[in-house]
Amino acid sequence: MTLNRSENLKYWVWLTIAFGPANPRKWEVLKGYNSIVDFYADVTSGRLPHGILTREKDSIKSASMFTAEQTIAYCEQKGINIYCYEDDDFPQMLREISNPPSVLFSLGDLSFLNEKVIIAVVGARDASAYSLNAEKVLLSSILKKGIRFASGFAVGADSLANEISIEANEKSAAVLACGLEYDYPVGTKSLKMSIGKCGAVISEYFPNHKPRSKDFVARNRLLAGMSMGVFVIEASERSGALSTASMALNQGKDIFTIVPHNIFDKRYFGQMNLLKDGAIPVFSSEDISNEYISNFSHKLNFVPNNAELVSIERKFNASDSKESSVTVRKQSDRGSRSLEINGGHNRYENETDDGKTLSITATYVDTSDLSEIQKRIYDELSGGAMHVDQLCEKLSIDISLLFVELTELELLGIVKSLSGKRYMLA
């Protein structure tokens, strides 16, 4: 059954029909309204917003709520899930881009996109044996770190990321430049279904939409937007993979790339240019996972020496921050051991079965002099980076007051700001 979580879903589908799936104008027009329902009520009563273009007037008038409701019914019949901008499981990172999708159609559940570190994997359709080999080895290892992949579903390096995920029985996302029911790339229906059963096949276009050249560029903004970084497997100077990398860079995301096999081979010139511009070269899975372990350890699997698992559970008491503690549990084939440590700076060391030393250092900030609201902000951010809108909702305070408190915490060196209006503990 279609996941119609929002009561306003039909209005968002109607808006998408009226303006078109990837048209940024819808967001400019909506700025003057408190809700999409208010906008619909105004335009259906003949009160069109100031500055609306003639062709937009015609499109709005031709769009009907009946068509929107028919679309929802059709998707429900076909097992296609619909997520609108207001849904809880709508990808949070897509809300932060300049032109977010108003509606997403999906084969599969999107909730994992908010729960995991997502890396976009892009590359050549006819990638070399070296690149595909490296991709298989690296991605299989990266999956074990808890990172999940999104691709543009092109043949070659893109779709291989989805296939590797399926083989490992892990979720992945495929973002299409066409409708979910349109057969593109030709003959990939079976792969789409396999991805949808475990992860999600996603499109902002209506189910039978045929792709146009501009739709691939629009698709790339979503692929970059829902990911924390883009991993370029192989790219020539004119590779389409560089479009996604460029969009990700503009969004403040990380760029990773496999080290070229041959610096004189034109197939790798795009990667070499990325490396010259500061892209992160990937020699092992740690080159990607280490970028996120500090801020998103709660979303990753930290696997140290000899594949032993260490889990860190942070406890925080807002009323008495000096009593903050961390429980370290060490698990191995011989059972598990744990140690409770308290205070501001602690180090735990233990010798593993193979004679290696495993150590974790935990550092805490004395927050006793902070105001109550600042302690609450610290408490929320102790679980990882958060968007300012999420913080505002969690704390139930005015956003202008929240920015004042965040600025003061930044000056104290307790909090630092990230791209896309996100904040984390320093």
C-alpha positions as CSV (number, residue, x, y, z in Angstrom):
1,M,0.0,0.0,0.0
2,T,1.2,3.5,-0.7
3,L,2.6,5.3,2.3
4,N,0.3,8.4,2.3
5,R,1.5,9.8,5.6
6,S,0.6,13.4,5.1
7,E,-2.9,14.6,4.9
8,N,-1.7,17.2,2.5
9,L,-0.3,14.7,0.0
10,K,-3.0,15.4,-2.7
11,Y,-2.2,19.1,-2.5
12,W,1.5,18.4,-3.1
13,V,0.8,16.1,-6.0
14,W,-1.5,18.8,-7.4
15,L,1.3,21.4,-7.0
16,T,3.7,19.1,-8.8
17,I,1.3,18.7,-11.7
18,A,0.7,22.5,-11.9
19,F,4.4,23.5,-12.0
20,G,6.3,20.4,-13.1
21,P,8.4,18.1,-10.9
22,A,11.8,19.9,-11.0
23,N,10.6,23.5,-11.4
24,P,12.0,25.8,-8.7
25,R,9.3,28.4,-9.3
26,K,6.9,26.5,-7.1
27,W,9.0,27.3,-4.0
28,E,9.2,31.0,-4.9
29,V,5.4,31.2,-5.2
30,L,4.8,29.3,-2.0
31,K,6.9,31.8,0.1
32,G,3.9,34.1,0.5
33,Y,1.7,31.4,2.0
34,N,1.5,29.7,5.4
35,S,0.7,26.3,3.9
36,I,0.1,24.6,0.6
37,V,-3.6,24.3,1.5
38,D,-3.8,28.1,1.7
39,F,-2.1,28.4,-1.7
40,Y,-4.6,25.9,-3.2
41,A,-7.6,27.7,-1.7
42,D,-6.4,31.0,-3.1
43,V,-5.7,29.9,-6.7
44,T,-8.8,27.9,-7.0
45,S,-10.8,31.0,-5.9
46,G,-9.1,33.0,-8.6
47,R,-6.7,34.8,-6.3
48,L,-3.4,34.2,-8.1
49,P,-0.2,35.4,-6.4
50,H,1.5,38.6,-7.6
51,G,4.2,38.0,-10.2
52,I,2.8,34.8,-11.6
53,L,3.7,34.2,-15.2
54,T,1.0,33.8,-17.9
55,R,2.1,30.2,-18.7
56,E,2.1,29.4,-15.0
57,K,-1.5,30.7,-14.8
58,D,-2.5,28.4,-17.6
59,S,-0.8,25.5,-16.1
60,I,-2.3,26.1,-12.6
61,K,-5.8,26.4,-14.1
62,S,-5.4,23.1,-16.1
63,A,-4.1,21.2,-13.1
64,S,-7.0,19.5,-11.3
65,M,-7.3,17.9,-7.8
66,F,-9.1,15.0,-9.5
67,T,-6.0,14.2,-11.5
68,A,-3.9,14.4,-8.3
69,E,-6.3,11.9,-6.6
70,Q,-6.2,9.6,-9.6
71,T,-2.4,9.6,-9.5
72,I,-2.4,8.7,-5.8
73,A,-4.9,5.9,-6.5
74,Y,-2.9,4.6,-9.4
75,C,0.3,4.5,-7.4
76,E,-1.4,2.7,-4.5
77,Q,-2.7,0.1,-7.0
78,K,0.8,-0.4,-8.5
79,G,2.6,-0.5,-5.1
80,I,4.4,2.8,-5.6
81,N,5.0,4.8,-2.4
82,I,4.5,8.6,-2.5
83,Y,6.3,10.9,-0.2
84,C,5.6,14.6,-0.1
85,Y,7.8,17.4,1.3
86,E,5.9,17.4,4.6
87,D,6.3,13.6,5.3
88,D,8.4,12.5,8.3
89,D,10.3,10.1,6.2
90,F,11.0,12.5,3.4
91,P,14.9,12.7,3.1
92,Q,15.9,15.4,5.5
93,M,19.0,16.3,3.5
94,L,16.9,17.0,0.4
95,R,14.9,19.6,2.4
96,E,18.2,21.5,2.6
97,I,19.0,21.9,-1.1
98,S,17.9,25.0,-3.0
99,N,15.2,23.3,-5.1
100,P,14.0,20.3,-3.2
101,P,11.5,17.9,-4.8
102,S,7.9,18.5,-3.8
103,V,7.0,14.8,-4.3
104,L,9.0,11.6,-4.5
105,F,7.7,8.4,-6.0
106,S,9.4,5.3,-4.6
107,L,9.6,1.5,-5.0
108,G,10.5,0.8,-1.4
109,D,10.8,2.6,1.9
110,L,12.8,5.9,2.1
111,S,13.3,5.9,5.9
112,F,16.8,4.5,5.8
113,L,18.0,7.6,4.0
114,N,17.5,9.5,7.3
115,E,19.0,6.8,9.4
116,K,22.3,6.1,7.6
117,V,25.3,7.9,6.2
118,I,24.6,7.9,2.4
119,I,27.4,8.1,-0.2
120,A,26.5,8.7,-3.9
121,V,28.5,6.4,-6.2
122,V,29.0,7.7,-9.8
123,G,31.2,6.7,-12.7
124,A,31.6,5.8,-16.3
125,R,29.1,3.6,-18.1
126,D,32.0,1.7,-19.7
127,A,34.4,1.8,-16.8
128,S,37.7,0.0,-17.0
129,A,38.2,-3.4,-15.4
130,Y,40.6,-1.8,-12.9
131,S,37.9,0.7,-11.8
132,L,35.2,-1.9,-11.5
133,N,37.5,-4.2,-9.6
134,A,38.4,-1.5,-7.2
135,E,34.8,-0.5,-6.8
136,K,33.8,-4.0,-5.8
137,V,36.5,-4.4,-3.2
138,L,36.1,-0.9,-1.7
139,L,32.3,-0.8,-1.7
140,S,32.0,-4.2,-0.1
141,S,34.3,-3.0,2.7
142,I,32.6,0.4,3.0
143,L,29.2,-1.4,3.5
144,K,30.6,-3.1,6.6
145,K,31.3,0.3,8.1
146,G,27.5,1.0,8.1
147,I,27.6,3.4,5.1
148,R,24.9,2.9,2.4
149,F,25.0,3.9,-1.3
150,A,22.9,5.9,-3.7
151,S,23.4,5.8,-7.5
152,G,22.0,7.5,-10.6
153,F,21.3,3.9,-11.9
154,A,23.2,4.3,-15.1
155,V,24.7,1.1,-16.5
156,G,28.3,0.5,-15.4
157,A,29.8,1.9,-12.2
158,D,26.5,3.4,-11.0
159,S,24.3,0.4,-11.0
160,L,27.2,-1.9,-9.8
161,A,26.9,-0.1,-6.5
162,N,23.3,-1.2,-6.2
163,E,24.2,-4.8,-7.2
164,I,27.0,-4.9,-4.6
165,S,24.5,-3.8,-2.0
166,I,22.0,-6.4,-3.0
167,E,24.6,-9.2,-2.8
168,A,25.5,-8.0,0.7
169,N,21.8,-7.9,1.6
170,E,22.0,-4.2,2.4
171,K,19.8,-1.3,1.4
172,S,20.7,1.1,-1.4
173,A,19.0,3.8,-3.4
174,A,18.7,4.3,-7.1
175,V,17.6,7.8,-8.3
176,L,16.0,7.9,-11.7
177,A,15.7,10.6,-14.3
178,C,12.5,9.0,-15.6
179,G,9.3,7.6,-14.1
180,L,9.5,4.4,-12.1
181,E,7.5,2.5,-14.7
182,Y,9.4,3.7,-17.7
183,D,11.9,1.1,-18.9
184,Y,15.2,3.0,-18.7
185,P,17.9,1.9,-18.8
186,V,16.3,-0.6,-21.0
187,G,15.9,-4.1,-19.5
188,T,16.5,-3.1,-15.9
189,K,13.1,-3.8,-14.5
190,S,14.2,-6.8,-12.6
191,L,17.1,-4.9,-11.0
192,K,14.7,-2.1,-10.0
193,M,12.5,-4.6,-8.3
194,S,15.4,-6.1,-6.4
195,I,16.6,-2.7,-5.2
196,G,13.0,-1.8,-4.2
197,K,12.6,-4.9,-2.0
198,C,15.7,-4.1,0.0
199,G,16.1,-0.3,-0.4
200,A,14.4,2.2,-2.7
201,V,14.2,3.2,-6.3
202,I,13.3,6.9,-6.4
203,S,12.0,9.5,-8.8
204,E,10.5,12.9,-8.6
205,Y,8.8,12.3,-12.0
206,F,5.3,10.7,-12.5
207,P,5.4,6.9,-13.1
208,N,5.4,6.9,-16.9
209,H,7.5,9.9,-17.5
210,K,10.0,9.6,-20.4
211,P,13.4,11.1,-19.6
212,R,14.7,14.2,-21.4
213,S,18.3,15.4,-21.4
214,K,17.6,18.1,-18.8
215,D,16.0,15.5,-16.4
216,F,19.4,13.9,-15.9
217,V,20.9,17.1,-14.7
218,A,17.9,17.6,-12.4
219,R,18.3,14.0,-11.1
220,N,21.9,14.7,-10.3
221,R,20.9,17.5,-7.8
222,L,18.8,14.9,-5.9
223,L,21.6,12.3,-5.9
224,A,24.1,14.8,-4.5
225,G,21.5,16.3,-2.2
226,M,20.6,13.1,-0.4
227,S,24.2,12.1,0.1
228,M,26.9,13.3,2.5
229,G,29.5,12.8,-0.2
230,V,30.1,11.7,-3.8
231,F,32.4,8.8,-4.6
232,V,33.7,9.0,-8.2
233,I,34.7,5.6,-9.5
234,E,35.9,6.7,-13.0
235,A,35.5,9.9,-14.9
236,S,37.0,11.4,-18.1
237,E,37.1,15.2,-18.5
238,R,33.6,15.3,-20.0
239,S,32.0,12.6,-17.8
240,G,28.5,13.0,-16.6
241,A,29.7,11.9,-13.2
242,L,31.4,15.2,-12.8
243,S,28.0,17.0,-12.9
244,T,27.0,15.2,-9.7
245,A,30.3,15.9,-8.1
246,S,30.0,19.6,-9.0
247,M,26.6,19.8,-7.5
248,A,27.7,18.1,-4.4
249,L,30.6,20.5,-4.1
250,N,28.2,23.5,-4.3
251,Q,26.2,21.9,-1.6
252,G,29.2,21.6,0.7
253,K,29.5,17.9,0.4
254,D,32.7,15.7,0.3
255,I,34.2,14.5,-3.0
256,F,36.0,11.1,-3.0
257,T,37.7,9.4,-6.0
258,I,39.5,6.2,-6.8
259,V,43.2,6.9,-7.6
260,P,43.6,6.7,-11.4
261,H,45.2,3.5,-12.8
262,N,47.1,5.4,-15.5
263,I,47.7,9.2,-15.4
264,F,48.2,9.2,-19.2
265,D,44.8,7.5,-19.9
266,K,42.0,10.0,-20.8
267,R,39.5,7.8,-19.1
268,Y,40.9,9.1,-15.7
269,F,41.4,12.8,-16.6
270,G,38.3,13.8,-14.7
271,Q,39.5,12.1,-11.5
272,M,42.9,13.7,-11.8
273,N,41.3,17.1,-12.0
274,L,39.2,16.4,-8.9
275,L,42.3,15.3,-7.0
276,K,44.1,18.6,-8.0
277,D,41.1,20.5,-6.7
278,G,41.2,18.8,-3.3
279,A,39.1,15.6,-3.7
280,I,39.9,12.9,-1.2
281,P,41.8,9.9,-2.7
282,V,40.4,6.5,-1.7
283,F,42.8,3.7,-1.0
284,S,40.7,1.9,1.6
285,S,37.2,2.0,3.1
286,E,38.6,4.0,6.1
287,D,39.4,7.0,3.7
288,I,35.6,7.5,3.5
289,S,34.4,6.2,6.9
290,N,36.9,8.3,8.8
291,E,35.4,11.5,7.4
292,Y,32.2,10.7,9.3
293,I,33.1,8.7,12.4
294,S,33.5,11.9,14.6
295,N,30.0,13.4,13.8
296,F,28.0,10.3,12.9
297,S,29.4,7.5,15.0
298,H,25.8,6.6,16.0
299,K,25.1,5.8,12.3
300,L,28.3,3.8,11.6
301,N,29.8,0.5,12.6
302,F,33.2,1.1,14.2
303,V,35.1,-2.1,13.7
304,P,38.7,-1.9,15.1
305,N,41.4,-4.6,15.4
306,N,40.6,-8.1,14.5
307,A,37.0,-7.3,13.5
308,E,36.1,-6.7,17.2
309,L,33.2,-4.4,17.8
310,V,33.4,-1.5,20.2
311,S,30.2,0.3,21.0
312,I,30.1,3.6,22.9
313,E,27.0,4.7,24.7
314,R,27.0,8.4,25.7
315,K,25.1,9.2,28.8
316,F,24.3,12.9,29.7
317,N,22.6,14.4,32.7
318,A,21.6,18.0,31.9
319,S,21.0,18.8,35.5
320,D,24.6,17.8,36.5
321,S,26.8,17.8,33.5
322,K,30.0,17.0,35.5
323,E,28.7,13.5,36.1
324,S,28.6,12.8,32.3
325,S,29.9,9.3,31.6
326,V,30.6,6.8,28.8
327,T,30.2,3.1,28.9
328,V,32.7,1.2,26.8
329,R,31.8,-2.4,25.8
330,K,34.3,-4.6,24.2
331,Q,32.9,-7.7,22.4
332,S,34.9,-10.6,21.1
333,D,34.6,-14.4,20.6
334,R,35.4,-14.8,24.3
335,G,32.5,-12.6,25.5
336,S,32.3,-8.9,26.4
337,R,33.9,-6.6,29.0
338,S,32.7,-3.2,29.9
339,L,34.1,-0.3,32.0
340,E,32.3,2.7,33.3
341,I,34.4,5.9,33.3
342,N,33.5,9.4,34.5
343,G,34.8,12.9,34.3
344,G,36.2,15.3,31.8
345,H,38.9,13.3,30.0
346,N,39.3,9.5,30.2
347,R,41.3,6.9,28.4
348,Y,40.4,3.2,28.2
349,E,42.9,0.6,27.1
350,N,42.6,-3.1,26.7
351,E,44.7,-5.8,25.1
352,T,43.0,-7.8,22.4
353,D,43.3,-11.5,22.0
354,D,46.0,-11.1,19.3
355,G,48.1,-8.9,21.6
356,K,47.2,-5.6,20.1
357,T,46.1,-2.7,22.3
358,L,42.7,-1.1,21.7
359,S,42.2,2.4,23.2
360,I,39.5,4.9,23.2
361,T,39.7,8.5,24.5
362,A,36.5,10.3,25.6
363,T,36.6,14.0,26.2
364,Y,33.7,16.0,27.7
365,V,33.0,19.7,28.1
366,D,32.0,21.2,31.5
367,T,28.6,22.7,30.8
368,S,27.7,23.6,34.3
369,D,28.0,27.4,33.6
370,L,25.7,27.2,30.5
371,S,22.1,28.3,30.6
372,E,19.3,25.7,30.7
373,I,18.5,26.1,27.0
374,Q,22.2,25.8,26.1
375,K,22.5,22.6,28.1
376,R,19.4,21.3,26.2
377,I,21.1,22.2,22.9
378,Y,24.3,20.4,24.0
379,D,22.2,17.4,25.0
380,E,20.5,17.2,21.6
381,L,23.8,17.6,19.7
382,S,25.5,14.9,21.7
383,G,23.8,12.4,19.5
384,G,25.3,13.9,16.3
385,A,24.9,16.7,13.9
386,M,21.4,18.2,13.5
387,H,19.7,20.6,11.1
388,V,18.6,23.9,12.8
389,D,15.0,23.1,12.0
390,Q,15.3,19.8,13.8
391,L,16.8,21.5,16.8
392,C,14.1,24.1,16.8
393,E,11.4,21.4,16.7
394,K,13.0,19.3,19.4
395,L,13.5,22.3,21.8
396,S,10.2,24.0,21.0
397,I,11.8,27.5,20.9
398,D,11.7,30.4,18.4
399,I,14.3,29.9,15.7
400,S,15.7,33.5,16.2
401,L,16.4,32.7,19.8
402,L,18.0,29.4,18.8
403,F,20.4,31.1,16.5
404,V,21.4,33.5,19.3
405,E,22.2,30.6,21.6
406,L,24.0,28.7,18.9
407,T,26.2,31.7,18.1
408,E,27.1,32.0,21.8
409,L,28.0,28.3,22.0
410,E,30.1,28.7,18.9
411,L,32.0,31.6,20.5
412,L,32.6,29.4,23.5
413,G,34.0,26.7,21.3
414,I,31.3,24.2,22.3
415,V,29.4,24.0,19.0
416,K,30.4,24.5,15.4
417,S,28.3,25.1,12.3
418,L,28.3,22.9,9.2
419,S,27.1,23.4,5.7
420,G,23.3,23.4,5.1
421,K,22.4,25.0,8.5
422,R,23.6,22.0,10.5
423,Y,25.3,22.1,13.8
424,M,27.5,19.7,15.8
425,L,29.5,19.6,19.0
426,A,33.0,21.0,18.5
